[in-house]
Amino acid sequence: MSRLESIAESIRQNFDAQTAARDAALAQTRQLTRHCAHAIRAIHRDEKENAQVELDAARQLAEALMAGLKDFPDLYFAGYTQDALKEYAEASIVSALVQDSDLPGPEELELESATYLQGLAEAAGELRRRCLDILRHGHSEEAERLLGQMDDIYAVLVTMDYPDAVTRGLRRLTDICRGLVERTRGDMTISLRQERLENSLQKLDDRLSEDGKLTPKKS
């Protein structure tokens, strides 16, 4: 085999390995995204066991994905890979915040800082959804707690004033998060005022009913 043929064969082997890794990564990212979506759905339905099963499956897929791309940084930092890992970060964060448990950091999830922060930003949307579900049944301290978590998320994101090349578009997600917090605070305020009004009307109705019982009937 000539020198040129040897070089070409080496390149073909490298391309074959990259192609195989890419194909495997594409399949894994699709499955990872699916498990994360199912986990979040289970969280909103208060199906804790199902949510944990889905999160465990997502964690295994994320670990396999990262291990499979260890020698291929271009594929690891490709959009589809980081998008799937962002979904993994979001599901893990939402699970922790809704259950009021310890928040996992990027090191625990083995994620890049930018990917983790993107997942954190998108978790605010799921917390808003959770708040609205709670408000359907009346104002509560749990909804207030979740709004506080959303506030905390925005307070952190707004301090990440770095170029988009570093944060990979985090500024846009931060602006969206701010809008979510403001709208949720408005919804909470309306809900609280409505509940207070309903309580006042109920008290007035009860008092009028009592007054009617105490008033002697005319003969």
N, C-alpha and C positions, 0 to 999 in steps of 0.2 A: 504494500500500500504506500502510495506517494505521500509526501508531507501534506499536500493540499487535501488529499482524500482523508487523511488522519484528522486534520483540523475540522473538515466538514462532518465527519462521523461524530466527533466530540460535540460539535454544535447541535447536531441532530439529537444526540442523547440528552443534552441540556434542554432542548425545546420539548422533547418527549416528556421529560420530568416536569417541566413547567405546565405543559398542557394537562397532564394527569392531575397535578396539584390544583390547577384551575377548575377542572371539571368536578373534582371532589369538593372543592370549596363552594362552587355554585350550588351543588346539591345540599351541602351542609348549611349554607346561609338561608336557603329556602326553608329547611326544616327548623332552623333556629328561630327565624322570624315567626313561623307558625306556632311553635311552642310558647314563645313570648306573648303572642296575641292571646292564646288560650289561657295562659297564666293570668293575664290582666283581666280577661273576661271572668275567670273564676274568682278573682279577688273582688270584683264588683258584685258578684252574686253571693259573696260570703262563703264560698266553697273553699275553705282553707286547705283541706287535704288535697283537692284537685289542683289548686294553685301551686302547692309545694311540689307535687308530682311533675307538673309542667316546668317549674323552675329548675328542678333537679335535672330533667331531660335537657333543658336549655343550657345548663351549666356544663353538662357532659359534651354537648355539641360545640359549645364555645371553646372548651379546652382542646377538643379534637381539631377544631378549625385552626386554632392558634398553633398547635403542634405541627399540623400538616403544612403550614405556611412559614415555618420557622426559617427555612432556607430560601424563601422567596419573598423578600420585603416588598417588592413591587405589587405582588398579589395581596399581601397582607394589608397594605395601605390603599388598595383599590376601593372605589366607592361602594361596591356591593358588599364587600367584607366588613368595612367599618359601619355601614348602615345596619347590618345585621347585629353587630356587636353593640351598637347604640341601642337597638331594641332590647338586647339582653340587659344592658345597664338600666334602661327605663323600667323594665319589668321588675328587676331586683330592687330598685329604689322605691317604686310604688308599693311593692309588697311590704317593705320595711316601714315606710311612712304610714300606711294604712293600719298596720298592726301595731304601730308605735313601738317598734323594736329598734335595735341598733342599726344605724345606716351603714351599709357597706361602702367602703372607699374604692378608688380605682385600683389600689394595690391588691385588695382582696379579690376583686373581680378580674384582675390581671389585664386591665384595659388602659389604653392611652388616655392621658388627661383630657384631651379635646373630645374624644369619643364619650368619655364618662360625663363631661359637662353637657354635651348635647343630650344624652339620656336624661340627665337631671332636669334640663330645661323642658323636655317633652313630658316628664313626669308631672309637671304642673298642670297640664291639660287633663290628665287622668284624675288628679286630685280635685280639679274643678268639677269633673263629671261626678265624682263621689260626693262632693258637697251638694250638688243639685239633687242627686238621688236622696240624700238625707233630708233636704229641705222640703221635698214632696210630702214628707210625713211630719213636718213641723220643724221649727228652729231647735237647735241642740248645741250642747257644748262640743260634741264631736265635730260638727261642721266648723265651729269656731277654731278648733284645734287644727283642722286641716287647712283652713285659710291662713292660720299662722305659719304652717309649714310652707305654703305657697309664698308667703311674704319672705320667709327666710331664704327660699331658693332664689327669688329675684334679687334679694339683698346681696347674695353671693355672686350671682351672674353679672350684676351690673359693675362689680369691681374688676372683672376680667377684661380690662381695657387693653387688649393686645390685637395685633393685626389679624385679619381674617386668615391669612396664610398660616398663622400659628394655631388659631382656634377653630379653623375650618367653618367659618360662617356662623359663629356663636352669637354675634351681635344681632343678627336677624331673629334668632330664637329668643334672645333676651327681650327684644321689643315685643315679640308675641307673648312671652311670659308676663310682661308688665300689663298688657291688655287683659290677659286672663285674670290676673290678680284684681285689677280694677273692676272688671265686670262681676267677678265673684263677690267682691266686697259690696258692690251695689245690690246684687241679688240678696245677700245676707242682710243688708240694712232693710230692704223692703220686707223680707220675711219676718224680721224681728218686729218691725212696726206693725205689720199685719197681725202678728200673734198678740202683741200688746193691745191692739184695738179689739181683737176678738175677745180677749180676756176681760177688757173693760166693758164691752157690750154684754158679755155673759154675766158679769157681776151686777150690772144694771138690771138685766132681765131677772136675775135671782132676787134682787132687792124689791123690784116691782111685784114679783110673785108673792113675796113674803108680805108686802104691804097689802096686797089684795086679800090675803088670808086673814090678816088682822083687822081689816075694815069690816065692821058689822053690817050685815045685809039689811036693807030697808024692808019693813013689813008692808 
